[in-house]
Amino acid sequence: MLTIYHSNDLEILKNIVCCEIESKPLLNPLCSEVLVVQSRQTEEWLQIKLAEEFGIAANIDFFLPSSFIWEMFFRIFPGIYKTSAFNQFSICWKLRDILPKILFKKSFIMLRQYLSDDQEYRKLFQLTARIAQLFEQYSIHQPEWLNLWENGDIVESGLGENQIWQSALWMELVKHTKQLGEPIWHRAGLYQRFISTLNQRSSGILNLPSRIFVFGVSSLPAEYLQTLGKHTDLYLLCINPCRYYWSGTQDQQVVEKMKNHSRSYYKNKKPISRFCDSDDVNFSLTDTRKQKVTNPLLASWGQQGEKHFFLLEKIESHKVSAFVDIEATSLIKTLQRDILELEDHSFIGVNSSYRSHSHVKRILTVEDRSVEIHLCHSIKREVEVLQDQLLNMMDKDSSLTVGDIIVMVSDINAYAPFIKSIFGKASPEHAMPFTISDYRMVNQTNLFFQSFMTLLTLPDSRFTAEEVISLLEIPSIASRFSIDAEGLAVLRKWVSRSGVRWGLDDEVFDDIHLPISSQHTWNFGLTRMLLGYGMHSQAGPWEGVLPFDECCGLMAELAGNLSEFLMNLMRWKKLLHQSLDLSGWLPICRQILNDFFLKDRDNEIELEFIEQKWSEIINYGIDSLYQKEVPLSRLREEIELQFNSQKVKYEARGGTINFCALASMRCVPVKVICLLGMNDGVYPRTRPPCSIDLMQSTISTENASSCSEDHYLFLEILCSVREKLYISYIFRSIEDNTLCYSSILVSELIDYISRSFCLSEDIDRDIDISAKAVVKHLQYLHSRMPFAPENFNSQSKFHSFSSEWLPAARRLGMKHTPFIQNPLKEHKINLNLNQLLSFWCHPVRSFFQSRLGVRFKIEESILLDTEPFLLDELSCYQMNRKLLDNLIHDKKIDVIYEEMRASGILPYGVWGDLFFKEQEVKMNEVAKKVKSHYTRSENRDISLMVDGFMLTGSLTEVQVNGLLRWSPSILHLAQGLKLWLEHLVYCATGGSGFSFIFGCNNSFWHFLPLSIDHAYKYLSDYIHGYRLGMCSPLLLTSSGGRWLQECFDKKADIVNYNDVLQKKAYRTLLQSWHGNDQIRGEKNDFYLQRLVTSLDKESIKIMIEQAERWYAPVLQYNKVS
């Protein structure tokens, strides 16, 4: 017997289930109760409730609607398989076998045109996958179509020309399935056979469950339920938002039937009218057979539900009313009551007399926050605001727990990372346990799947340095080749410095018709590493390859491990390049996993899951006798599609906030429901139409559109809220402040509330003014940033609990304390000349390295993937240094060219030759100037006592006429200061010559001889500066030097403080500090960053003072001409 219970409360329906189970136990206690539920989340909720009622919830079989239908088929027809031969994946492979053979037929002229010029079967595989999805949808929503097509008939309802080839293709599919020896068990045929079989049998069927509860499910066909109810006790428990008949579609027979058969009340069995106005049940039917549904929310959102309930009214059943009266104690309760009682209290006002006041509206108290709408600027801000509001709710209501809250999200995949970040990292006092379900994570967070898919792309891979090293960053892969984290860091440096860019070997250039360079490939870099183990680079290139000196000693074992990994990649690139049949592809997955992954207990499940999915996809094709060769690219798409459809397994966890998709917890009664991401275009969901989908061209009462489904889902959520409905959406873009709009459902809700209610102080105001006041009461626009002061204002509606932002909101941020608050004690030791010179080249760096023993290393985090077309600054400087030295000393430069070419530093081919020649010309200009002053030189040992410090060391390259230095770059003030210091030492030791340094672009520094006293005086100052700089950092910067050079008056040998000149010098300092896209600013210096966290006036003042003190003598004594 089919019994249909209608109720607006899922708790009541749960009580009915408990009452039936308790009062009418099954005859066989070993038999399981059968419950059909809408989702796994509903199953968990019901299990908990049953356990609370009976003390335990056991021996219960839960089914989802689709699996329940197939289970019933299996019980009635024992010969069918658990898995249909017409499942989506089987249909795909069968169609791929069938279509190419039948394209010549006239019916398939459209497909023949589309599949022409189909490279690697790309179009065929994508088309068959789409057709398989459509056939599966037809079997659910339009089973009669498939039955007609199978018998050679067509649907006489104007489905268009697409029906011609789809019907013919379905016939060919059925024929092909028969030829395979598989039973013709598809959902459409089974459905009709199931109905006819059960209708033909008058006695009970033993295989059917003795009792079935269909709990809150609205997707099972009415005819199916009616037929099944004839042979078993079937309880259909429906969530109905309205106690009266509210369908807009009318049928005279249905109306007469409802007039004569009232529903009985579930408690006292008394008959209850199904019509709002029992005195007038004729509805004044018009030619359109429509009636007006008075509640606008029900009329707009309830289309799917009204069609479902209309179909239920047509079938024979015992109908029971279990509606619960709703007391209008709050706004949300009032809305639910309006829907329940089919009432419309919205007021528009058709004439001016009614529009001048709001007396007809109901009063909304200011304290009523049962409906809240929050406007934010981004997804992240939505989640931050939600966290604060949930804490605010629980702070005001001590009875509210995390288990009383459900957060439904329009796009759970987009919100999941932010939920994890914000809720997962909350402070202990504000932490709330949470669970995220329904989101797809396999292809995004599963490193094993990502790396496996990368390995499947080896035939098409460029094998860039970053791609290959990123594979080794997967611990299971690195362990397979005995590479630990420390070794991987070393390999990353080696790969960058050995010149590896892309490509495994020279074959890659031949494959893409490029000239073979024999450089920048993995084979080139690996050869350099292995050569470095056997010989030093000073021995010169070996067969055009320069040994890599860093790969030596015990570290060379890393190169061997890398070599094994690269050989595996090379072997699998060739293996995967070929096309194989499905039997040939079947063992490939396991072989790849064995060759590249080291299995352990931590990854065993993930690797087995990958292999399982691979086998499933291929076995479907093998079972369908698909015997053609399949390109790997098609299998990649298949397995990626499989993994993309995988969702996180829902884990039942009580006592947590459940974040889920909107459809997961529909109808489940809960105190607080929060809806996030309710933007226009996001919800209701928009799906692009499919041009070959025949259901797009027909409107059926059984086939509600996805838009209607989302509308009805929103209605169910509204009716299941117990205390509070929280809605948020993005109001303005955080990127450009563009206005964003709320979902049409939210807009309709706000419109109904504003037209039905007014605040007490607005009762005498115009209805439009009072409506705006209600909207303002419902909505709250949040700040763009979490540290805005209004978030912590006690007078605001809502306040933030994020205490970490409070100092920023109060603008209590304290200035960074000086890096060295108290100068260190001086270490009075003898001073070496090299130490002094090194210090004044970069005083801050020298303090960190020499005094603190701290060295900041620049990690080469990004590996380049293109060949060098220009040398980086360091490589260019090193090459030019060698060039300049060889030119000055008349040595051959061909050796340098061969070394640069063999190390892969020079750009390939003629480009590299031109670049080397250009640098040679530049260095030759400098060399000529140096050689014009060059004479025999010697090293001079020094030992000077200056202010109690013994300065010792060696002054190199001392000529008879003074000091001569050169540099392969443009000279700056720092090089001038270094020469100035050497010049002071030279003069202090009795030298009477000149000091020169020559650089590129005619740059040079030239100092005339000084007296010994003058030299000692200045040398004493710089040694004193060194002593100060070793106790506390000395902020002498290049930026400060640029300021000094800009405003220094060479004629007067003083700083010019003219306002115009000072502004220009100030801008120069800022440009030097910040840099631009072409020039790296001094602010990027790791050592200076520790002292100058932000460039403020105080820091600039110190830079200027230090530059004027220490650089001014250099400019004063520099002889320009």
Buried (B, 14 or more C-beta within 10 A) or exposed (E): EBBBBBBBBBEBBBBBBBEBBEEEEBEEEEEEBBBBBBBBBBBBBBBBBBEEBEEEBEEBBBBBBEEBBBBBBBBBBEEBEEEBBBBBBBBBBBBBBBBBEBBEEEBBBEBBEBBEEBEEBBBBBEBBBBBBBBBBBBBBBBBEBBBBBBEEEBBEEEBEEBBBBBBBBBBBBBEBBEEEEBBBBBBBBBBBBBBEBBEEEEEEBEEBBBBBBBBBBBBBBBBBBBBBBBBBBBBBBBBBBBBBBBBBBBBEEBBEEBBEBBBBBBEEEEEBBBBBEEEEBEBEEEEEEEBEBBBBBBBBBBBBBBBBBBBBBBBEBBBBBBBEEBEBEBBBBBBBBBBBBBBBBBBEBEEEEBBEBBEEBBEBEEEBBBBBBBBBBBBBBBBBBBBBBBBBBBEEBEEBBBBBBBBBBBBBBBBBBBBBEBBEEBEEEBEBEBBBBBBBBBBBEBBBBBBBBBBBBBBEBBBBBBBBBBBBBBBBBBBBBBBEEEBBEBBBEBBBBBBBBBBBBBBBBEEEEEEEBBBBBBBBBBBBBBBBBEBEBEEEBBEEBBBBBBBBEEBBBBBBBBBEBBEBBBEBBEBBEEBBBBEEBBEBBBEBBEBBBBBEEEBEEBBEBBBEBBBEBBBBBBBBBBEEEBBBBBBBBBBBBBBEEBBBEBEBEEEBBBBBBBBBBBBBBBBBBBBBBBBBEBBBEEEEEEEBBBBBEBEEEBBBBEBBBBBBBBBBBBBBBBBBBBBBBBBBEBEEEEEBEBBBBBEBBBBBBBBBBBBEEBBEBBBBEBBBBBBEBBBBEBBEBBBBEBBBEEEEEBBBBBEEBBEBBEEEEEEEEEBBEEEEEEEEEEBBBEBBBBBBBBBBBBBBBBBEEEEEEEEEEEBBBEBBEEBEEEBBBBBBBBBBBBBBEEEEBEEBBBBBBBBBBBBBEEBBBEBBEEBBEBBEEBBEBBBEBBEEEEEBEBEBEBEEBEBBBEBBBBBEBBBBBBBBBEBBBBBBBBBBBBBBBBBBBEBEBBBBBBBBEEBBBBBEBBEEEBBBBBBBBBBEBBBBBBBBBBBBBBBBBBBBBBBBEEEEEEBBEEEEBBEBBBEBBBBBBBBEEEEEBBBEBEBBEBBBEEBEEEBBEBBBEBBBBBBBBBBEBBEEE
